[in-house]
Amino acid sequence: MHTTILHDKQICFNFYLCFSPGLSFLNIGSGTGYFSCLAGYILQAHGVSHGIEVHEDLVQFAKERVEEYFRFCPSVAYDICPPKFIAGNCFRLDPSGCCYDRVYCGAACPPNKVPFILGLTKIGGFAVLPCRDRVWLLSID
């Protein structure tokens, strides 16, 4: 494992540089789904973009916006990876059932939960998460 501490302005820039078509992405704390939708454009049709959010109302909002977008721009649906959202606690996910090339955690991660987040990350992939007042870029070698 390799750890890099990022400064605030580097976070999104570095993260987006490491996306490419066909990769899989998990957005922990997906909120309104904006970041997951942006990732979908980069990942393209053969990628995977999943979001998990503890607030059910935000998950419903995100799903409705994606449906609305595809209803008004149906031709785009063939070019991007449509994000899928679920309501729940990321720490209740089964790490044996899913691994992602890229994992982004939008909320502070307790130090004792970092190994769990890394368990959701494929070998060769990486996770970005805030922990102990820093934003960490953790690559899995």
Phi, psi and chi 1 to 4 in degrees:
 res  aa     phi    psi   chi1   chi2   chi3   chi4
   1 MET       -  141.4  179.4  177.4   73.1      -
   2 HIS  -121.7  135.2  177.0   74.6      -      -
   3 THR  -115.9  133.1  -55.9      -      -      -
   4 THR  -129.2  132.3  -56.8      -      -      -
   5 ILE   -90.4  125.9  -55.7  -67.5      -      -
   6 LEU  -103.1  149.7  -61.5  174.9      -      -
   7 HIS   -90.5  155.1  -62.0  -74.1      -      -
   8 ASP   -48.0  -45.3  -69.7  -18.4      -      -
   9 LYS   -72.7  -18.4  -67.3 -177.6 -179.3  179.0
  10 GLN   -84.9  -20.1  -66.2  175.8  -53.8      -
  11 ILE   -55.0  -66.1  -63.5  167.4      -      -
  12 CYS   -65.8  -38.0  -72.5      -      -      -
  13 PHE   -59.5  -52.7 -177.5   72.2      -      -
  14 ASN   -64.4  -39.0  -77.3  -26.0      -      -
  15 PHE   -65.3  -46.7 -161.3   58.9      -      -
  16 TYR   -67.5  -31.8  -86.7  121.1      -      -
  17 LEU   -61.8  -24.5  -76.6  178.2      -      -
  18 CYS   -96.2    8.6  -62.5      -      -      -
  19 PHE   -92.6  144.9  -87.7   66.6      -      -
  20 SER  -150.6  160.4   59.8      -      -      -
  21 PRO   -54.8  139.0  -27.0   35.8      -      -
  22 GLY    90.3   -7.6      -      -      -      -
  23 LEU   -76.8  168.7  -67.8 -179.9      -      -
  24 SER  -111.2  144.5   57.1      -      -      -
  25 PHE  -138.5  133.5  170.3   57.6      -      -
  26 LEU  -118.0  124.9  174.4   62.5      -      -
  27 ASN  -108.2  106.1 -175.8    3.1      -      -
  28 ILE   -89.6  121.6  -61.2  171.1      -      -
  29 GLY    83.2   50.1      -      -      -      -
  30 SER   -69.9  -14.5   56.6      -      -      -
  31 GLY    54.9 -126.3      -      -      -      -
  32 THR   -79.5   -5.8   62.0      -      -      -
  33 GLY    91.5    3.5      -      -      -      -
  34 TYR   -58.7  -50.6  178.6   77.0      -      -
  35 PHE   -63.4  -39.3 -163.8   45.8      -      -
  36 SER   -64.1  -37.4  -63.4      -      -      -
  37 CYS   -68.3  -42.1  -70.6      -      -      -
  38 LEU   -60.4  -42.7  -71.1  175.8      -      -
  39 ALA   -61.0  -37.7      -      -      -      -
  40 GLY   -58.4  -34.6      -      -      -      -
  41 TYR   -66.8  -40.0  -85.6   95.4      -      -
  42 ILE   -75.4  -40.0  -61.0  169.2      -      -
  43 LEU   -70.3  -24.3  -61.1  172.7      -      -
  44 GLN    62.5 -171.5  -62.5  179.8   -1.7      -
  45 ALA   -62.6  -27.7      -      -      -      -
  46 HIS   -96.1    5.5  -61.7  -68.7      -      -
  47 GLY   -86.8 -179.8      -      -      -      -
  48 VAL  -131.2  128.5  172.1      -      -      -
  49 SER  -131.2  108.6  179.3      -      -      -
  50 HIS  -115.5  143.5  -68.3  162.6      -      -
  51 GLY  -127.4  139.4      -      -      -      -
  52 ILE  -125.1  134.7 -175.6  164.6      -      -
  53 GLU  -142.3  137.4  170.4   60.2   49.5      -
  54 VAL   -75.9  -23.2  -65.6      -      -      -
  55 HIS   -93.3  108.8  -59.2  -72.6      -      -
  56 GLU   -59.1  -33.7  -70.0 -174.7   34.2      -
  57 ASP   -66.1  -34.5   57.5  -30.5      -      -
  58 LEU   -71.3  -36.5  -70.9  177.5      -      -
  59 VAL   -62.9  -45.2  170.6      -      -      -
  60 GLN   -61.7  -43.4 -173.0   60.1   36.8      -
  61 PHE   -59.4  -46.5  178.1   85.7      -      -
  62 ALA   -62.1  -45.1      -      -      -      -
  63 LYS   -61.5  -43.0  -72.2  178.4  178.1  179.2
  64 GLU   -64.2  -40.0  -70.3  169.8    0.5      -
  65 ARG   -66.3  -39.1  -63.0  -64.2   74.7   75.7
  66 VAL   -65.0  -46.1  168.8      -      -      -
  67 GLU   -59.6  -44.0  -71.6  172.4   14.5      -
  68 GLU   -63.0  -42.8 -179.8  179.9    8.8      -
  69 TYR   -61.0  -46.7 -179.3   69.4      -      -
  70 PHE   -68.8  -28.9  -72.8  137.8      -      -
  71 ARG   -67.0  -39.2 -158.8  169.0   43.3 -111.8
  72 PHE   -90.6  -16.8  -70.9  107.1      -      -
  73 CYS  -133.6   63.6  -57.3      -      -      -
  74 PRO   -62.6  -28.1   19.9  -28.4      -      -
  75 SER   -67.5  -26.1   62.3      -      -      -
  76 VAL   -69.9  -26.6  175.0      -      -      -
  77 ALA   -58.4  -24.6      -      -      -      -
  78 TYR   -85.8  -14.1  -59.5  105.7      -      -
  79 ASP  -102.6  -19.7  -62.4  -30.3      -      -
  80 ILE  -119.6  165.0   73.8  167.8      -      -
  81 CYS   -87.9  109.8  167.7      -      -      -
  82 PRO   -69.4  126.8   21.4  -25.9      -      -
  83 PRO   -69.9  147.0   22.3  -28.0      -      -
  84 LYS  -116.8  134.7  -54.2 -120.9 -175.5  -59.5
  85 PHE  -120.2  141.9  -58.1  101.5      -      -
  86 ILE  -131.6  151.3   62.4  166.5      -      -
  87 ALA   -93.6  134.1      -      -      -      -
  88 GLY   159.0 -178.8      -      -      -      -
  89 ASN   -97.5  124.9 -177.4  -28.8      -      -
  90 CYS   -60.5  -27.1   71.8      -      -      -
  91 PHE   -76.6   -1.9  -62.4  116.0      -      -
  92 ARG  -102.4    2.2  -66.2 -160.0  174.3  133.6
  93 LEU   -69.8  151.7  -68.8  173.2      -      -
  94 ASP   -92.3  105.9  178.7    6.7      -      -
  95 PRO   -64.1  -19.3   12.2  -15.7      -      -
  96 SER   -75.5  -19.8   67.3      -      -      -
  97 GLY   -95.1   -6.3      -      -      -      -
  98 CYS  -157.5  135.7   56.1      -      -      -
  99 CYS  -137.8  144.2  -85.4      -      -      -
 100 TYR  -125.3  150.5  -63.3   88.5      -      -
 101 ASP   -70.5  -36.5  -63.7  -61.9      -      -
 102 ARG  -132.6  132.2  -53.8  -69.0 -178.4 -100.1
 103 VAL  -127.3  130.3  176.6      -      -      -
 104 TYR  -124.0  128.1  175.7   80.3      -      -
 105 CYS  -113.2  119.0 -178.8      -      -      -
 106 GLY   -85.3  -11.8      -      -      -      -
 107 ALA  -118.4  160.7      -      -      -      -
 108 ALA   -56.5  133.1      -      -      -      -
 109 CYS  -106.0  124.2 -178.3      -      -      -
 110 PRO   -61.2  141.0  -16.4   26.6      -      -
 111 PRO   -52.8  -35.2  -25.2   33.0      -      -
 112 ASN   -73.5  -10.3   66.4  -31.5      -      -
 113 LYS   -99.6   -7.3  -63.0  -66.7 -172.4 -179.4
 114 VAL   -57.2  -44.8  170.8      -      -      -
 115 PRO   -58.5  -34.3  -24.9   34.9      -      -
 116 PHE   -64.1  -45.8  179.8   85.2      -      -
 117 ILE   -61.2  -41.4  -59.5  -63.2      -      -
 118 LEU   -65.5  -28.0  -66.2  177.3      -      -
 119 GLY   -67.7  -17.5      -      -      -      -
 120 LEU   -89.3   -2.4  -61.7  170.3      -      -
 121 THR  -106.7  131.5  -50.6      -      -      -
 122 LYS   -68.9  155.0  -71.8 -178.5 -179.2  177.8
 123 ILE   -63.3  132.6  -67.4  177.6      -      -
 124 GLY    91.3   -8.4      -      -      -      -
 125 GLY   -98.9 -174.1      -      -      -      -
 126 PHE  -153.5  162.3   66.2   86.7      -      -
 127 ALA  -123.4  143.5      -      -      -      -
 128 VAL  -116.4  124.5  172.0      -      -      -
 129 LEU  -153.9  145.3   53.9   97.1      -      -
 130 PRO   -83.4  132.6   22.0  -22.4      -      -
 131 CYS  -153.9  132.0 -176.5      -      -      -
 132 ARG    53.8   50.9  -67.3 -169.4  174.8  161.4
 133 ASP    62.0   21.2  -61.4  -36.8      -      -
 134 ARG  -135.2  160.3  -58.6  -94.9 -168.9 -132.7
 135 VAL  -106.9  123.4  177.7      -      -      -
 136 TRP  -105.2  140.3  -65.9    2.6      -      -
 137 LEU  -110.4  110.7  171.3   63.1      -      -
 138 LEU  -112.4  117.9  -56.2  167.0      -      -
 139 SER  -101.2  144.1   59.0      -      -      -
 140 ILE  -103.7  111.3  -50.7  -60.0      -      -
 141 ASP   -97.7      -  -59.3  -34.6      -      -
